[in-house]
Amino acid sequence: MTKLLDVITIGRAGVDLYGAQIGGRLEDMASFEKYIGGSPTNIACGTARLGLKSALISRVGDEHMGRFITEQLAREGVCTDGVVTDPERLTALVILGIRDREQFPLIFYRENCADMALCEDDIDPEFIKSARSVVPTGTHLSNERTRAAVIKALTIARENGIQTALDIDYRPNLWGVLGHGDGESRFAESAEVTAQLISTLHLFDLIVGTEEEFHIAGGSTDTIKALRAVREVSGATLVCKRGPMGAVAFAGEIPDSLDDGEAGPGFPIEVFNVLGAGDGFMSGLLKGWLDGEDWPTTLKYANACGAFAVSRHGCTPAYPSWEELQFFFERGIKQPDLRNDEELEQVHWATSRHTRPGAQAGALRTFAFDHRMQLEEMEGYTPAKGSAFKELCLDAALQVQAGRPGYGILCDNRIGRTALHRASGTDLWIGRPTEDPGSRPIAFEADLGEDFGRFREWARENVVKLLVFCHPDDDAKTRSLQEKRVKRLFTAARRNALEFLLEVIPSKVGPVDDTTTATLIQQFYDAGVTPDWWKLEPFKTDAAWQNAVDAIERNDPRTRGVVVLGLDAPEAELAASFEMAARQPLVKGFAVGRTIFGDAARAWMKGEMSDTEAVDMMATRYARLCKLWDNARATAQGGN
């Protein structure tokens, strides 16, 4: 029988606050990056990135951090049906830092936290039966209530022929063996902990841990003796992680040397951050194990996923996609600090960006009202009226969107700040302009800062949009200056984990033919710019479209896609341009502005139209354009 899920993990779900300054004391951290965390949560995400259908059983608080976890799990593709919202307790937090290559301080804020309230009633037998495997981690064996929940799940699994695995995941302070200040410690002897673990090990088909974790499970600091003690109570395959020496698997009797276990190839990379590496390892291991691979292949997956985690900041964000893992195997290691390998990082970014807030794929029907200069020149304009009008534009966009995916806006921060901020969390795709309107050579909005440092204040769902007036016939000085400025902006956007849309308009600079835009696209790729999105003029021939698409796919086969702009064209012209653009699958939709809002803006600014009338006019026009695009796409797909 085909199962709905490949793996259900059980246990901790929290928020990791990672110190952003590398090499400093945790006491001195000035800012933090926020990620989801907790070993089972990380593993659920790591396996989902590798193509497994994963789910998590845990609890989160009924507050912002709890919602962050469930929303991020959904973006990662993890089923959250087993995640309970606890009305009384707060979501767990962890504060972490990277002090140097040996020290990784962390503090657990888990006193009476939500996930430690997991109980037997949270375990749905039918949900457990829907999976091929059940994977708890050790922390939830440390408490009577959570242990009962875990054992219930394991019992159901074993009664129904479902595979079970344990990541020992021993944290002495989470078992009450050490104090709050010892979060970094990975081992402290405890006969009580050993007894608790030994009593449950017979319930597993696979047990995974470091040498120190097997020491606590087996009650001996001699690794071979500890493994043999575990073998006495469990017939599980035992996988022992050995740090830079890789890992070994023992399906049967434990030999006299760890070197005699089955092993997979290791990957010599720079150690940057060991936190979360074990969860990355476990994700790769489960992928191979559940796919029925032999142990050398399975350990190859595990070692590689652990290597990615060790080389990057954060836990879940560091884990590779399946496509990225295959790319890594095929190409090999070009430099040991993987996070600085530009080619590899581009694959990582492109195959994991769907996990970011606001990220969408598929159709993209965009109402563009990021115009500044055009509004400022209208009769009756004032900054206050401009801001109010952009809120009306947003009202129209939301009316047409009606909560559905595939709709977006372009909105600026100078005039449209209120609308821009209100749009966050609406599931609209949100593009935000950065160019100084009309500038050539390109100049930028002053509020970005000279070093683009204000990007750190942007909502993560905002997409950096840049319009460049350029042409292949530009003189060398102009071309070089513009390319350098675009590259600098692109680099800053990527450093701040913001997607980047590049819009090029050559027709305002010089004559164009079927190769003009394709040439510009290649020039920007050659300059080191890899946009997530392209915004292009409507072309007059299929050949021009094909040349542009070929240039993009030749350089970046993982691009988000293209949106076609409007240039204030009447609807009849837009319909014709949509028909041609829709023949290209890479073109995802449109970004049109003045055709939608121009008449309403002019009348409203002069007091000749009410708010309601303006919204109705813009919503009607936007909806018509959406229908035109959808019809063009349907016709094109029918023709294919």
ABEGO torsion letter per residue (X at the ends): XBBABABBBBEBBBBBBBBABBGBBAAABABBBBBBBEAAAAAAAAAAAAGBBBBBBBBBBBBAAAAAAAAAAAAAGBBAAABBBBAABBBBBBBBBBABAABBBBBBBABGBAAAABBAAABBAAAAAABABBBBBAAAAABAAAAAAAAAAAAAAAAAGBBBBBBAGBBAAAAGABBAAAAABABBBBAAAAAAAAAAAAABABBBBBAAAAAAAAGBABAAAAAAAAAAABABBBBBBAEAAEBBBBABBBBABAAABBBBBBBBBBBABABGAAAAAAAAAAAAAAAGBBAAAAAAAAAAAAAAAAABBEBAAABBBAAAAAAAAAAEBABABAAABAAAAAAAAAAAAAABBGBBBEBBBBBBAABAAAAAABBGBBAAAAAAAAAAAAAAAAAAAGGBBGBBBBBBAAAAAAAAAAABGAGBBBBBBABBBGBOBBBBBAAAEAAGAAAAABBAABBBBBBBBBBAABBAAAAAAAAAAAAAAAAAAAAAGBBBBBBBBAAAABBBBAAAAAAAAAAAAAAGBBBABBBBBBBABAAAAAAAAAAAAAABAABAEBBBBAGGBBAAAAAAAAAAAAABAABAEBBBAAAAAAAAAAAAAAGABBAAAAAAAAAAAAAAAAAAAAAAAAAAAAAX
